[in-house]
């Protein structure tokens, strides 16, 4: 029987459950809050995320018992905020992840060491690299929920398993590609959230499309420089999992990172903007983690540094963008 465990109950988790159950894959779903789990069981609707979507309840088993859900499937997909992954992992019995294939769709750095989610899980649970994969975009959950044409990439060194999983995630509106460029694409998926915030700030400050286009092209160059300096051999940066994911995060109205940035650009403080957000803004913590990493390798990244100075040093937004204007071309 086709079976996958899903850890997390946010918008992307709900969107993937929609895809999987449409393909008649048995989903074992860990939902932390009892009232949310009960509502999904009763109504086949997640009351908190994508609540307009009716799920295939006949292919869903829900539990608030994390270890039970993990034990039920050979493939586990983690879809929790990066800030919660370390604490969540402490609740998992290490033996329950033995001989499992682990997939993450977590777009932030984890723990005090600010490591990639795939590396954190591999180290914490002693999972071989061959048994780790990630889901990459561009794939906004809201568009999946509305059956909008979407392109997804499954990344892993274990291509035989990835090829087995392609039919699980493919639908009439979702096309699935594959890649072995796990680390490069995972860093790109995190960095693009920082860029989403910066482009949002630019929009809030009333910068036009000309400036934003240059900002985006410089962001790609900045990412390429970063990956080269940490010795990551990347595939084509113009691919959908690199450039495509960055573009959708910067331009889409569904991008929570861009929305957060736009609020700051319009004059709200970081704290005020955060309080207005109903979902986690991964680019906020990603900014701090990537900044620390770039400093450790003595790499100047003007766009990333602008985000850091605005978000964590609370420097004046207009002043920082005037400096940024001189540092991009």
Secondary structure, 3 states (H helix, E strand, C coil): CCEEEEECCCHHHHHHHHHHHHCCCEEEEECCCHHHHHHHHHHCCCCCCCCCCCCCHHHEEEECCHHHHHHCCCEEEECCCHHHHHHHHHCCCHHHHCCCEEEECCCCEECCCCEEHHHHHHHHHCCCHHHEEEEECCCCHHHHHCCCCEEEEEEECCHHHHHHHHHHHCCCCEEEEEECCHHHHHHHHHHHHHHHHHHHHHHHCCCCHHHHHHHHHHHHHHHHHHHHHCCCCCCCCCCHHHHHHHHHHHHCCCCHHHHHHHHHHCCCCHHHHHHHCCCCCHHHHHHHHHHHHHHHCCCCCHHHHHHHHHHCCCCCHHHHHHHHHHHCC
